[in-house]
Amino acid sequence: MTLEEKISRRDLLKKLSAASLGALAMGAPRAWANSEAVKQPSAKADSCILIWLAGGMAAPDTFDPKRYLPFEKGLEVEKILSTFPAIDTAVDNIKITKGMEQIAKVMDRGTLIRSAVQPDLGHILHSRHQYHWHTGYVPPLTVAAPHIGAWMAKVLGPKNPVVPPFINIGQRLEGVGEKEELKAFTTAGFFGTEYGPMNLPYPKDAVRSVQPPKGMEPGRFANRYRHYRQLIDKNPNREWMSDYQQESMLRSMDAAHRLLQSKEKHAFDLTLEPMESREIYDTGRFGRGCLLARRLVESGARFVEVTTEYIPFIHWDTHENGHTTVKRLKQEIDRPIAQLVLDLEAKGLLDRTLVIIASEFSRDMMIEGVPGSNAKDQSRAKTEKLAEMKHYGLHRHFTGGTSVALFGGGVKKGFLYGKTADERPLLAVENPVSVEDLHATIFTAMGVSPKTAYDVEKRPFFATKDGHGKPVTEIFA
């Protein structure tokens, strides 16, 4: 990482932190005056599961296979487009890459977009692009933008009044990597605490989140909450947090108490799942997260994100050992994702559940970003020819074209949309889909107009930037 990039990250963090603190002092966001004239689309889905492959999933090594060359010492890097061969799927005109055989079998249940594009933000930083993807807005901002899951929670409300409408599975927000940058977008922003995520970093321990602290009986726990509420009500110093934000926090605590006393809390306990089912999903923390997501959607969760977790230079952040790392990652994601789709289908939930597989950008072995970008080469494997296996893989950040897979939720089955070039640069050459338009598509599927807006600092803040996002209607059945 260059000194210039480190400074850019630091400046971004300062601005994001200021915006987050500013959100606490805001009053209640109100529907924008013109929002009553906005017609909400008919919902095609009631729930959404976002599978987030954090770190930059290389499309040519996953959902968009190109010319394949196996590893060979001395092979020129510029000749390599894919490090995995293509395999057939359940759809004649769709191929994906080796190692994703189970996902290949369920491609006839969904739509594959191969032309998603991200803007060139100068420095192609994970923190900026993940913030942009999850909120629809490019940081830094003067306000804390809500996560897309928080929009679902705010506009649609809970599907089941007992189950948190927005749940985030698999990402630690403490002690790893760019924790402050991750916290900046994994929030409800100016909407308030009650619309923020319930964070479950370790799926197998999720049941602990719906139990009183160890050694504290339910009565004592309720008594502590009662005293806490009295303390808040009597606190004369409210400059640091608006009345709305305080009430939002209290409402979120009320919701937590309801959950602890409900039968739905059993959805958080993976040990209640049949052993044979647990074994299919149990490829690690991510696989268990997919199983937990399915159980939560069954119980009425509105929006669930399951992530492979973002840690710099770990998982999909493949700056070296790309091929070897992605081979391992495919073993972790292939079976759980496919089984999630199959289980939702078997339980009659897939038609009304939108499942999305996405990442912040793609990767290329030769080009950092898109032609003309002034971003620096971030690859550790700086070589023109393959000398070691660690050089074999797609290392550099590439925003010019990537893939997004969608299942259920009203999308067409076995449908391919968009195309990237067959030769480098692998830019989207047919039907490019921006982040704004992808969000508009997701919102439309969930019954939320992309033009929905709330009054923040006496101006509208839209679900998609300036309300300009347009859904890709061609992918809907």
DRENDO-1510 file (C-alpha; in Angstrom, 1 decimal, always signed):
<recs>
REC; n; res; u; v; w
REC; 1; MET; +0.0; +0.0; +0.0 .
REC; 2; THR; +1.5; +3.4; -1.0 .
REC; 3; LEU; +1.8; +6.4; +1.4 .
REC; 4; GLU; -0.7; +8.3; -0.7 .
REC; 5; GLU; -3.3; +5.5; -0.3 .
REC; 6; LYS; -2.7; +5.4; +3.4 .
REC; 7; ILE; -3.4; +9.1; +3.7 .
REC; 8; SER; -6.5; +8.7; +1.5 .
REC; 9; ARG; -7.8; +6.0; +3.9 .
REC; 10; ARG; -7.1; +8.1; +6.9 .
REC; 11; ASP; -8.8; +11.2; +5.5 .
REC; 12; LEU; -11.8; +9.1; +4.5 .
REC; 13; LEU; -12.0; +7.6; +8.0 .
REC; 14; LYS; -12.0; +11.1; +9.6 .
REC; 15; LYS; -14.8; +12.3; +7.4 .
REC; 16; LEU; -16.9; +9.1; +7.9 .
REC; 17; SER; -16.5; +9.4; +11.6 .
REC; 18; ALA; -17.6; +13.0; +11.6 .
REC; 19; ALA; -20.7; +12.1; +9.5 .
REC; 20; SER; -21.6; +9.3; +11.9 .
REC; 21; LEU; -21.4; +11.6; +14.9 .
REC; 22; GLY; -23.5; +14.1; +13.1 .
REC; 23; ALA; -26.2; +11.5; +12.5 .
REC; 24; LEU; -26.6; +11.1; +16.3 .
REC; 25; ALA; -27.5; +14.8; +16.7 .
REC; 26; MET; -30.1; +14.8; +13.9 .
REC; 27; GLY; -33.8; +14.8; +14.5 .
REC; 28; ALA; -36.3; +12.4; +13.0 .
REC; 29; PRO; -35.9; +11.9; +9.3 .
REC; 30; ARG; -39.3; +12.7; +7.7 .
REC; 31; ALA; -40.6; +11.6; +4.3 .
REC; 32; TRP; -39.7; +14.1; +1.7 .
REC; 33; ALA; -42.6; +16.4; +0.8 .
REC; 34; ASN; -42.8; +15.0; -2.7 .
REC; 35; SER; -42.5; +11.4; -1.6 .
REC; 36; GLU; -46.2; +11.0; -1.3 .
REC; 37; ALA; -46.4; +11.3; -5.1 .
REC; 38; VAL; -43.9; +8.5; -5.5 .
REC; 39; LYS; -45.7; +5.3; -6.5 .
REC; 40; GLN; -44.2; +2.2; -4.8 .
REC; 41; PRO; -43.8; -0.7; -7.1 .
REC; 42; SER; -45.6; -4.0; -6.5 .
REC; 43; ALA; -43.2; -6.2; -4.4 .
REC; 44; LYS; -41.9; -9.3; -6.1 .
REC; 45; ALA; -40.0; -10.3; -2.9 .
REC; 46; ASP; -40.7; -10.0; +0.8 .
REC; 47; SER; -37.2; -10.9; +2.0 .
REC; 48; CYS; -33.7; -10.4; +0.7 .
REC; 49; ILE; -30.4; -12.3; +1.3 .
REC; 50; LEU; -27.2; -10.6; +0.2 .
REC; 51; ILE; -24.3; -12.9; -0.2 .
REC; 52; TRP; -21.3; -10.6; +0.1 .
REC; 53; LEU; -18.0; -12.0; -1.2 .
REC; 54; ALA; -15.9; -9.3; +0.4 .
REC; 55; GLY; -12.6; -8.3; -1.0 .
REC; 56; GLY; -13.1; -8.3; -4.8 .
REC; 57; MET; -14.3; -11.5; -6.4 .
REC; 58; ALA; -12.5; -11.9; -9.7 .
REC; 59; ALA; -15.3; -12.4; -12.3 .
REC; 60; PRO; -13.0; -14.3; -14.8 .
REC; 61; ASP; -12.3; -16.9; -12.1 .
REC; 62; THR; -15.9; -17.3; -11.0 .
REC; 63; PHE; -19.0; -16.3; -13.0 .
REC; 64; ASP; -17.5; -14.9; -16.3 .
REC; 65; PRO; -14.9; -17.4; -17.6 .
REC; 66; LYS; -12.5; -16.2; -20.3 .
REC; 67; ARG; -9.5; -17.8; -22.1 .
REC; 68; TYR; -7.9; -20.2; -19.6 .
REC; 69; LEU; -4.3; -21.1; -19.4 .
REC; 70; PRO; -3.0; -23.5; -16.7 .
REC; 71; PHE; +0.0; -22.6; -14.5 .
REC; 72; GLU; +3.3; -22.9; -16.3 .
REC; 73; LYS; +6.6; -21.4; -15.1 .
REC; 74; GLY; +7.7; -18.7; -17.6 .
REC; 75; LEU; +4.1; -18.1; -18.9 .
REC; 76; GLU; +3.6; -14.5; -19.8 .
REC; 77; VAL; +1.1; -12.9; -17.4 .
REC; 78; GLU; -0.6; -10.8; -20.1 .
REC; 79; LYS; -1.8; -14.0; -21.8 .
REC; 80; ILE; -3.8; -15.1; -18.8 .
REC; 81; LEU; -7.5; -14.1; -18.5 .
REC; 82; SER; -8.8; -17.0; -16.3 .
REC; 83; THR; -7.0; -19.4; -14.0 .
REC; 84; PHE; -9.8; -21.9; -13.9 .
REC; 85; PRO; -11.4; -23.6; -16.9 .
REC; 86; ALA; -15.1; -23.1; -17.8 .
REC; 87; ILE; -17.7; -25.7; -16.8 .
REC; 88; ASP; -21.3; -26.2; -18.0 .
REC; 89; THR; -24.2; -25.2; -15.9 .
REC; 90; ALA; -27.9; -26.2; -15.9 .
REC; 91; VAL; -28.4; -23.5; -18.6 .
REC; 92; ASP; -27.1; -24.1; -22.1 .
REC; 93; ASN; -25.7; -20.6; -22.8 .
REC; 94; ILE; -24.2; -20.0; -19.3 .
REC; 95; LYS; -20.9; -21.3; -18.2 .
REC; 96; ILE; -19.1; -20.6; -15.0 .
REC; 97; THR; -15.7; -21.8; -13.7 .
REC; 98; LYS; -14.4; -25.0; -12.2 .
REC; 99; GLY; -14.9; -25.4; -8.4 .
REC; 100; MET; -18.5; -24.0; -8.6 .
REC; 101; GLU; -20.2; -27.2; -9.7 .
REC; 102; GLN; -23.0; -27.0; -7.2 .
REC; 103; ILE; -23.8; -23.4; -8.1 .
REC; 104; ALA; -23.7; -24.5; -11.7 .
REC; 105; LYS; -26.6; -26.9; -11.0 .
REC; 106; VAL; -28.9; -24.1; -9.7 .
REC; 107; MET; -28.2; -21.5; -12.4 .
REC; 108; ASP; -31.5; -22.4; -14.0 .
REC; 109; ARG; -33.2; -20.8; -10.9 .
REC; 110; GLY; -31.8; -17.3; -11.4 .
REC; 111; THR; -30.3; -14.5; -13.5 .
REC; 112; LEU; -26.6; -13.8; -14.0 .
REC; 113; ILE; -25.6; -10.2; -14.7 .
REC; 114; ARG; -22.2; -10.0; -16.2 .
REC; 115; SER; -22.0; -6.3; -16.8 .
REC; 116; ALA; -22.0; -4.6; -13.4 .
REC; 117; VAL; -19.7; -1.7; -13.3 .
REC; 118; GLN; -18.3; +0.5; -10.6 .
REC; 119; PRO; -17.1; +4.1; -10.9 .
REC; 120; ASP; -13.4; +5.1; -10.9 .
REC; 121; LEU; -13.2; +6.9; -7.6 .
REC; 122; GLY; -9.5; +7.8; -8.0 .
REC; 123; HIS; -8.0; +5.4; -5.6 .
REC; 124; ILE; -9.7; +2.0; -5.9 .
REC; 125; LEU; -10.0; +1.4; -2.2 .
REC; 126; HIS; -12.1; -1.5; -0.7 .
REC; 127; SER; -13.4; +0.9; +2.0 .
REC; 128; ARG; -14.8; +3.4; -0.5 .
REC; 129; HIS; -16.2; +0.9; -2.9 .
REC; 130; GLN; -17.8; -1.2; -0.2 .
REC; 131; TYR; -19.4; +1.9; +1.3 .
REC; 132; HIS; -20.6; +2.9; -2.1 .
REC; 133; TRP; -22.1; -0.5; -2.9 .
REC; 134; HIS; -23.8; -0.9; +0.5 .
REC; 135; THR; -25.2; +2.6; +0.7 .
REC; 136; GLY; -25.5; +3.7; -2.9 .
REC; 137; TYR; -23.4; +6.8; -2.1 .
REC; 138; VAL; -19.8; +7.7; -2.6 .
REC; 139; PRO; -18.0; +8.7; +0.6 .
REC; 140; PRO; -17.3; +11.1; +2.2 .
REC; 141; LEU; -20.7; +12.6; +2.9 .
REC; 142; THR; -22.0; +15.3; +5.3 .
REC; 143; VAL; -24.5; +12.7; +6.7 .
REC; 144; ALA; -24.2; +9.0; +7.5 .
REC; 145; ALA; -25.8; +7.1; +4.7 .
REC; 146; PRO; -28.0; +4.1; +5.6 .
REC; 147; HIS; -27.0; +0.6; +4.5 .
REC; 148; ILE; -29.4; -0.8; +1.9 .
REC; 149; GLY; -30.7; -3.2; +4.6 .
REC; 150; ALA; -31.6; -0.2; +6.8 .
REC; 151; TRP; -33.6; +1.2; +3.9 .
REC; 152; MET; -35.6; -2.1; +3.8 .
REC; 153; ALA; -36.1; -1.9; +7.5 .
REC; 154; LYS; -37.2; +1.7; +7.5 .
REC; 155; VAL; -39.4; +1.7; +4.4 .
REC; 156; LEU; -40.9; -1.8; +4.7 .
REC; 157; GLY; -40.7; -2.4; +8.4 .
REC; 158; PRO; -40.3; -5.8; +9.9 .
REC; 159; LYS; -41.8; -8.7; +8.2 .
REC; 160; ASN; -42.3; -10.4; +11.6 .
REC; 161; PRO; -42.5; -7.8; +14.4 .
REC; 162; VAL; -40.4; -10.0; +16.7 .
REC; 163; VAL; -37.5; -10.7; +14.3 .
REC; 164; PRO; -35.0; -7.9; +13.6 .
REC; 165; PRO; -35.6; -6.7; +10.0 .
REC; 166; PHE; -31.9; -6.2; +9.2 .
REC; 167; ILE; -29.3; -8.9; +10.3 .
REC; 168; ASN; -25.6; -8.9; +9.4 .
REC; 169; ILE; -23.9; -12.3; +9.6 .
REC; 170; GLY; -20.2; -13.1; +9.5 .
REC; 171; GLN; -18.4; -9.8; +9.7 .
REC; 172; ARG; -16.5; -8.8; +12.8 .
REC; 173; LEU; -16.5; -5.1; +13.4 .
REC; 174; GLU; -13.9; -5.2; +16.2 .
REC; 175; GLY; -10.2; -6.1; +16.1 .
REC; 176; VAL; -9.7; -6.9; +12.4 .
REC; 177; GLY; -8.7; -4.9; +9.4 .
REC; 178; GLU; -10.4; -1.7; +8.5 .
REC; 179; LYS; -12.9; -1.9; +11.3 .
REC; 180; GLU; -13.8; +1.8; +11.4 .
REC; 181; GLU; -14.4; +1.9; +7.7 .
REC; 182; LEU; -16.7; -1.2; +7.9 .
REC; 183; LYS; -18.6; +0.4; +10.8 .
REC; 184; ALA; -19.2; +3.5; +8.7 .
REC; 185; PHE; -21.6; +1.7; +6.3 .
REC; 186; THR; -22.8; -1.2; +8.4 .
REC; 187; THR; -25.3; +1.1; +10.1 .
REC; 188; ALA; -28.7; +2.7; +9.7 .
REC; 189; GLY; -27.1; +6.1; +9.4 .
REC; 190; PHE; -29.5; +8.9; +10.0 .
REC; 191; PHE; -32.4; +6.5; +10.3 .
REC; 192; GLY; -31.5; +5.6; +13.9 .
REC; 193; THR; -30.5; +2.5; +15.8 .
REC; 194; GLU; -33.7; +0.6; +15.5 .
REC; 195; TYR; -33.2; +0.2; +11.8 .
REC; 196; GLY; -29.5; -0.8; +12.1 .
REC; 197; PRO; -28.2; -4.4; +11.8 .
REC; 198; MET; -28.2; -7.1; +14.4 .
REC; 199; ASN; -24.6; -8.2; +14.0 .
REC; 200; LEU; -23.8; -11.9; +14.3 .
REC; 201; PRO; -20.1; -12.4; +13.5 .
REC; 202; TYR; -20.1; -16.1; +14.5 .
REC; 203; PRO; -23.2; -18.0; +13.2 .
REC; 204; LYS; -22.7; -20.9; +15.6 .
REC; 205; ASP; -22.8; -18.6; +18.5 .
REC; 206; ALA; -25.8; -16.6; +17.3 .
REC; 207; VAL; -28.1; -18.3; +19.9 .
REC; 208; ARG; -26.2; -16.4; +22.6 .
REC; 209; SER; -27.4; -13.1; +21.2 .
REC; 210; VAL; -31.0; -14.1; +22.1 .
REC; 211; GLN; -30.2; -15.1; +25.7 .
REC; 212; PRO; -29.6; -13.0; +28.8 .
REC; 213; PRO; -26.0; -12.6; +29.8 .
REC; 214; LYS; -24.5; -15.6; +31.5 .
REC; 215; GLY; -25.4; -15.7; +35.2 .
REC; 216; MET; -28.2; -13.2; +34.8 .
REC; 217; GLU; -31.8; -14.5; +35.1 .
REC; 218; PRO; -34.5; -12.9; +32.8 .
REC; 219; GLY; -36.0; -10.9; +35.7 .
REC; 220; ARG; -32.7; -9.3; +36.6 .
REC; 221; PHE; -32.0; -8.5; +32.9 .
REC; 222; ALA; -35.4; -6.8; +32.5 .
REC; 223; ASN; -34.8; -4.8; +35.7 .
REC; 224; ARG; -31.5; -3.6; +34.4 .
REC; 225; TYR; -33.2; -2.4; +31.2 .
REC; 226; ARG; -35.8; -0.6; +33.2 .
REC; 227; HIS; -33.1; +1.3; +35.2 .
REC; 228; TYR; -31.3; +2.1; +32.0 .
REC; 229; ARG; -34.4; +3.6; +30.5 .
REC; 230; GLN; -35.0; +5.7; +33.6 .
REC; 231; LEU; -31.4; +6.9; +33.4 .
REC; 232; ILE; -31.8; +8.0; +29.8 .
REC; 233; ASP; -35.1; +9.8; +30.6 .
REC; 234; LYS; -33.6; +11.7; +33.5 .
REC; 235; ASN; -30.4; +12.7; +31.7 .
REC; 236; PRO; -30.5; +16.5; +31.2 .
REC; 237; ASN; -27.5; +16.5; +28.8 .
REC; 238; ARG; -28.8; +15.6; +25.4 .
REC; 239; GLU; -26.6; +17.6; +23.2 .
REC; 240; TRP; -24.7; +14.5; +22.0 .
REC; 241; MET; -27.8; +12.7; +20.8 .
REC; 242; SER; -31.2; +14.0; +19.6 .
REC; 243; ASP; -34.4; +13.0; +21.2 .
REC; 244; TYR; -35.3; +11.0; +18.1 .
REC; 245; GLN; -32.0; +9.0; +18.2 .
REC; 246; GLN; -32.5; +8.3; +21.9 .
REC; 247; GLU; -36.0; +7.1; +21.3 .
REC; 248; SER; -34.8; +5.0; +18.4 .
REC; 249; MET; -32.2; +3.3; +20.6 .
REC; 250; LEU; -34.9; +2.6; +23.2 .
REC; 251; ARG; -37.2; +1.1; +20.6 .
REC; 252; SER; -34.4; -1.1; +19.4 .
REC; 253; MET; -34.0; -2.3; +23.0 .
REC; 254; ASP; -37.7; -2.9; +23.3 .
REC; 255; ALA; -37.5; -5.1; +20.2 .
REC; 256; ALA; -34.6; -7.0; +21.7 .
REC; 257; HIS; -36.7; -7.8; +24.8 .
REC; 258; ARG; -39.6; -9.1; +22.6 .
REC; 259; LEU; -37.2; -11.3; +20.7 .
REC; 260; LEU; -35.7; -12.8; +23.9 .
REC; 261; GLN; -39.2; -13.8; +25.0 .
REC; 262; SER; -40.4; -15.2; +21.7 .
REC; 263; LYS; -40.4; -18.6; +20.0 .
REC; 264; GLU; -38.6; -17.1; +17.0 .
REC; 265; LYS; -35.4; -17.0; +19.1 .
REC; 266; HIS; -35.0; -20.7; +18.2 .
REC; 267; ALA; -34.2; -19.7; +14.6 .
REC; 268; PHE; -30.8; -18.5; +15.9 .
REC; 269; ASP; -29.9; -21.9; +17.3 .
REC; 270; LEU; -28.2; -24.0; +14.6 .
REC; 271; THR; -28.1; -27.1; +16.8 .
REC; 272; LEU; -31.8; -27.4; +16.2 .
REC; 273; GLU; -31.2; -28.0; +12.5 .
REC; 274; PRO; -31.1; -31.7; +11.4 .
REC; 275; MET; -27.5; -33.0; +11.4 .
REC; 276; GLU; -27.5; -33.9; +7.7 .
REC; 277; SER; -28.5; -30.3; +6.9 .
REC; 278; ARG; -25.8; -28.9; +9.1 .
REC; 279; GLU; -23.2; -31.1; +7.4 .
REC; 280; ILE; -24.1; -29.8; +4.0 .
REC; 281; TYR; -23.7; -26.2; +5.0 .
REC; 282; ASP; -20.8; -26.7; +7.3 .
REC; 283; THR; -17.9; -25.6; +5.2 .
REC; 284; GLY; -16.8; -23.0; +7.8 .
REC; 285; ARG; -18.2; -19.8; +9.2 .
REC; 286; PHE; -19.6; -18.6; +5.8 .
REC; 287; GLY; -21.4; -21.9; +5.2 .
REC; 288; ARG; -23.0; -21.8; +8.7 .
REC; 289; GLY; -23.9; -18.2; +8.0 .
REC; 290; CYS; -25.9; -19.3; +4.9 .
REC; 291; LEU; -27.8; -21.8; +7.0 .
REC; 292; LEU; -28.5; -19.2; +9.7 .
REC; 293; ALA; -29.8; -16.8; +7.0 .
REC; 294; ARG; -32.2; -19.4; +5.7 .
REC; 295; ARG; -33.5; -20.1; +9.2 .
REC; 296; LEU; -33.9; -16.4; +9.9 .
REC; 297; VAL; -35.8; -15.8; +6.6 .
REC; 298; GLU; -38.1; -18.7; +7.5 .
REC; 299; SER; -38.9; -16.9; +10.7 .
REC; 300; GLY; -39.6; -13.5; +9.1 .
REC; 301; ALA; -36.3; -11.6; +8.7 .
REC; 302; ARG; -36.6; -8.9; +6.1 .
REC; 303; PHE; -33.0; -8.4; +5.0 .
REC; 304; VAL; -30.0; -10.6; +5.8 .
REC; 305; GLU; -26.4; -10.1; +4.7 .
REC; 306; VAL; -24.0; -13.0; +4.8 .
REC; 307; THR; -20.4; -12.2; +4.2 .
REC; 308; THR; -17.1; -14.1; +3.8 .
REC; 309; GLU; -15.8; -11.2; +5.9 .
REC; 310; TYR; -13.5; -8.4; +4.7 .
REC; 311; ILE; -10.0; -8.4; +6.1 .
REC; 312; PRO; -7.3; -6.7; +4.1 .
REC; 313; PHE; -5.3; -9.2; +2.0 .
REC; 314; ILE; -7.4; -12.1; +3.3 .
REC; 315; HIS; -10.1; -14.1; +1.6 .
REC; 316; TRP; -11.2; -12.5; -1.8 .
REC; 317; ASP; -8.7; -9.7; -1.4 .
REC; 318; THR; -6.3; -11.8; -3.5 .
REC; 319; HIS; -3.1; -9.8; -4.1 .
REC; 320; GLU; -1.0; -12.9; -4.2 .
REC; 321; ASN; -1.6; -16.6; -4.3 .
REC; 322; GLY; -4.8; -15.7; -6.2 .
REC; 323; HIS; -5.6; -19.1; -7.8 .
REC; 324; THR; -4.8; -21.1; -4.7 .
REC; 325; THR; -6.9; -18.8; -2.4 .
REC; 326; VAL; -9.9; -18.8; -4.8 .
REC; 327; LYS; -9.7; -22.6; -5.1 .
REC; 328; ARG; -10.1; -22.7; -1.3 .
REC; 329; LEU; -12.8; -20.1; -1.2 .
REC; 330; LYS; -14.9; -21.9; -3.8 .
REC; 331; GLN; -14.9; -25.0; -1.5 .
REC; 332; GLU; -16.3; -22.8; +1.2 .
REC; 333; ILE; -19.0; -21.1; -0.8 .
REC; 334; ASP; -20.1; -23.5; -3.5 .
REC; 335; ARG; -22.2; -26.0; -1.6 .
REC; 336; PRO; -23.7; -23.6; +1.0 .
REC; 337; ILE; -24.9; -21.1; -1.7 .
REC; 338; ALA; -26.4; -23.8; -3.9 .
REC; 339; GLN; -28.1; -25.5; -0.9 .
REC; 340; LEU; -29.5; -22.1; +0.3 .
REC; 341; VAL; -31.2; -21.8; -3.1 .
REC; 342; LEU; -32.5; -25.4; -3.1 .
REC; 343; ASP; -33.8; -25.1; +0.5 .
REC; 344; LEU; -35.6; -21.9; -0.1 .
REC; 345; GLU; -37.2; -23.5; -3.2 .
REC; 346; ALA; -38.2; -26.7; -1.3 .
REC; 347; LYS; -39.8; -24.6; +1.5 .
REC; 348; GLY; -41.7; -22.5; -1.0 .
REC; 349; LEU; -39.8; -19.4; -0.1 .
REC; 350; LEU; -37.6; -18.8; -3.1 .
REC; 351; ASP; -40.2; -17.0; -5.2 .
REC; 352; ARG; -40.6; -14.3; -2.5 .
REC; 353; THR; -36.9; -14.2; -1.4 .
REC; 354; LEU; -34.3; -12.3; -3.5 .
REC; 355; VAL; -30.9; -13.9; -3.1 .
REC; 356; ILE; -28.0; -11.7; -4.4 .
REC; 357; ILE; -24.3; -12.7; -4.8 .
REC; 358; ALA; -22.0; -9.7; -5.2 .
REC; 359; SER; -18.7; -8.1; -4.4 .
REC; 360; GLU; -17.2; -4.6; -4.5 .
REC; 361; PHE; -15.3; -5.0; -7.8 .
REC; 362; SER; -13.6; -7.6; -10.0 .
REC; 363; ARG; -9.9; -8.3; -10.6 .
REC; 364; ASP; -7.5; -8.4; -13.5 .
REC; 365; MET; -3.8; -9.5; -13.7 .
REC; 366; MET; -2.7; -6.6; -15.8 .
REC; 367; ILE; -4.9; -3.6; -15.4 .
REC; 368; GLU; -5.6; -1.6; -12.2 .
REC; 369; GLY; -9.1; -0.2; -12.5 .
REC; 370; VAL; -10.1; +0.8; -16.0 .
REC; 371; PRO; -8.1; +2.3; -18.8 .
REC; 372; GLY; -7.2; +5.9; -17.9 .
REC; 373; SER; -7.3; +5.3; -14.2 .
REC; 374; ASN; -4.6; +7.0; -12.2 .
REC; 375; ALA; -4.8; +4.5; -9.3 .
REC; 376; LYS; -1.5; +2.8; -8.5 .
REC; 377; ASP; -0.7; -0.8; -9.0 .
REC; 378; GLN; -1.5; -2.5; -5.7 .
REC; 379; SER; -0.4; -6.0; -6.7 .
REC; 380; ARG; +2.4; -7.7; -4.7 .
REC; 381; ALA; +3.1; -10.0; -7.6 .
REC; 382; LYS; +4.9; -7.6; -10.0 .
REC; 383; THR; +6.2; -9.8; -12.7 .
REC; 384; GLU; +5.8; -10.1; -16.5 .
REC; 385; LYS; +6.2; -13.9; -16.4 .
REC; 386; LEU; +5.0; -16.5; -13.9 .
REC; 387; ALA; +7.9; -17.5; -11.7 .
REC; 388; GLU; +6.0; -19.0; -8.8 .
REC; 389; MET; +2.5; -20.3; -8.1 .
REC; 390; LYS; +1.8; -17.3; -5.9 .
REC; 391; HIS; +1.9; -15.1; -9.1 .
REC; 392; TYR; -0.9; -17.2; -10.7 .
REC; 393; GLY; -4.2; -15.4; -10.1 .
REC; 394; LEU; -6.2; -12.2; -10.7 .
REC; 395; HIS; -4.6; -9.7; -8.4 .
REC; 396; ARG; -5.4; -6.1; -9.4 .
REC; 397; HIS; -8.6; -4.2; -8.6 .
REC; 398; PHE; -10.8; -3.9; -11.7 .
REC; 399; THR; -14.0; -1.8; -11.8 .
REC; 400; GLY; -14.8; -2.0; -15.5 .
REC; 401; GLY; -17.0; -5.1; -15.4 .
REC; 402; THR; -18.0; -7.7; -12.9 .
REC; 403; SER; -20.7; -10.2; -12.2 .
REC; 404; VAL; -23.8; -10.3; -9.9 .
REC; 405; ALA; -26.0; -13.4; -9.6 .
REC; 406; LEU; -29.6; -13.2; -8.5 .
REC; 407; PHE; -32.0; -16.0; -7.6 .
REC; 408; GLY; -35.7; -15.9; -6.8 .
REC; 409; GLY; -37.5; -12.7; -6.0 .
REC; 410; GLY; -39.2; -12.4; -9.3 .
REC; 411; VAL; -36.1; -12.6; -11.5 .
REC; 412; LYS; -36.1; -14.6; -14.7 .
REC; 413; LYS; -34.8; -18.2; -14.5 .
REC; 414; GLY; -31.8; -19.3; -16.4 .
REC; 415; PHE; -31.3; -15.8; -17.8 .
REC; 416; LEU; -28.1; -14.1; -18.8 .
REC; 417; TYR; -27.8; -10.3; -18.9 .
REC; 418; GLY; -24.9; -8.2; -20.2 .
REC; 419; LYS; -21.5; -9.1; -21.5 .
REC; 420; THR; -17.8; -8.2; -20.9 .
REC; 421; ALA; -15.2; -8.1; -23.7 .
REC; 422; ASP; -13.6; -11.4; -24.6 .
REC; 423; GLU; -10.1; -9.9; -24.5 .
REC; 424; ARG; -8.4; -7.4; -22.2 .
REC; 425; PRO; -9.5; -4.9; -21.1 .
REC; 426; LEU; -12.5; -6.9; -19.9 .
REC; 427; LEU; -14.9; -4.0; -19.8 .
REC; 428; ALA; -18.7; -4.3; -19.9 .
REC; 429; VAL; -19.6; -4.0; -23.5 .
REC; 430; GLU; -23.3; -4.8; -23.4 .
REC; 431; ASN; -26.0; -3.5; -21.0 .
REC; 432; PRO; -23.7; -2.0; -18.3 .
REC; 433; VAL; -25.4; -1.9; -14.9 .
REC; 434; SER; -24.2; +0.8; -12.5 .
REC; 435; VAL; -24.4; +0.5; -8.7 .
REC; 436; GLU; -27.3; +3.0; -8.7 .
REC; 437; ASP; -29.2; +0.9; -11.3 .
REC; 438; LEU; -28.4; -2.4; -9.5 .
REC; 439; HIS; -29.8; -0.9; -6.2 .
REC; 440; ALA; -32.9; +0.4; -8.1 .
REC; 441; THR; -33.4; -3.2; -9.3 .
REC; 442; ILE; -33.1; -4.6; -5.8 .
REC; 443; PHE; -35.4; -1.9; -4.3 .
REC; 444; THR; -38.0; -2.5; -7.1 .
REC; 445; ALA; -38.0; -6.2; -6.4 .
REC; 446; MET; -38.6; -5.5; -2.8 .
REC; 447; GLY; -41.4; -3.0; -3.5 .
REC; 448; VAL; -39.5; +0.2; -2.8 .
REC; 449; SER; -39.3; +3.0; -5.3 .
REC; 450; PRO; -35.8; +4.1; -6.1 .
REC; 451; LYS; -37.1; +7.7; -5.8 .
REC; 452; THR; -38.2; +7.2; -2.2 .
REC; 453; ALA; -36.7; +10.0; -0.1 .
REC; 454; TYR; -36.4; +11.4; +3.4 .
REC; 455; ASP; -35.9; +15.0; +4.5 .
REC; 456; VAL; -32.4; +15.3; +6.0 .
REC; 457; GLU; -31.0; +18.7; +6.8 .
REC; 458; LYS; -33.9; +20.2; +4.9 .
REC; 459; ARG; -33.1; +18.4; +1.7 .
REC; 460; PRO; -34.1; +15.1; +0.2 .
REC; 461; PHE; -31.9; +12.0; +0.6 .
REC; 462; PHE; -33.0; +9.3; -1.9 .
REC; 463; ALA; -32.9; +5.5; -1.8 .
REC; 464; THR; -30.7; +5.8; -4.9 .
REC; 465; LYS; -28.4; +8.7; -5.5 .
REC; 466; ASP; -30.6; +11.8; -6.3 .
REC; 467; GLY; -33.4; +9.3; -7.1 .
REC; 468; HIS; -31.8; +8.6; -10.5 .
REC; 469; GLY; -31.4; +4.8; -10.2 .
REC; 470; LYS; -33.3; +2.9; -12.8 .
REC; 471; PRO; -34.3; -0.8; -12.4 .
REC; 472; VAL; -33.1; -3.3; -14.9 .
REC; 473; THR; -36.6; -4.4; -15.7 .
REC; 474; GLU; -35.4; -6.9; -18.4 .
REC; 475; ILE; -34.3; -9.3; -15.7 .
REC; 476; PHE; -37.8; -9.7; -14.1 .
REC; 477; ALA; -40.1; -12.5; -15.2 .
</recs>
